[in-house]
Amino acid sequence: MQRHRRKIAKVDRRKAYPLGRDTAVILQPEELPALAPAASRNIQLCRFVEPALLSDQWYERPYYLGPDGHEVDYFALAEALRRRKSVGIARWVMCKKRYLGALYLQDTHLIMITLQCICRTPT
């Protein structure tokens, strides 16, 4: 495959989502706002795993979580993580972007660490 090094004007650039090795869907600029996730303060817990399954290489940025007016629920979840000795895998939206993270217990409070996502092009 030959590569050409020429500048493309910003108005002529497009984003694409790969479907396969040689196929992609090209997105038009007017389609992008509809793809942005809705703002939310919810955190969706997907599953619980053993802490040994996640090494430090996956961690990006920590966020300390507070009860936000729901102290009973917050500390019940913290206690459940302590008893199970597990980590919650969670999804959430922040600043119009979707994140995947690990929910840990630190002392008696919760900490969410964003996880690196290694995405591969489908073959």
Sequence and secondary structure as in RCSB ss.txt:
>XXXX:A:sequence
MQRHRRKIAKVDRRKAYPLGRDTAVILQPEELPALAPAASRNIQLCRFVEPALLSDQWYERPYYLGPDGHEVDYF
ALAEALRRRKSVGIARWVMCKKRYLGALYLQDTHLIMITLQCICRTPT
>XXXX:A:secstr
         GGG  EEEE SSS EEEE GGGHHHHS      EEEEEEE GGGS GGGEEEEEEE  TT HHHHH
HHHHHHHHHT EEEEEEEETTEEEEEEEEEETTEEEEEEE        
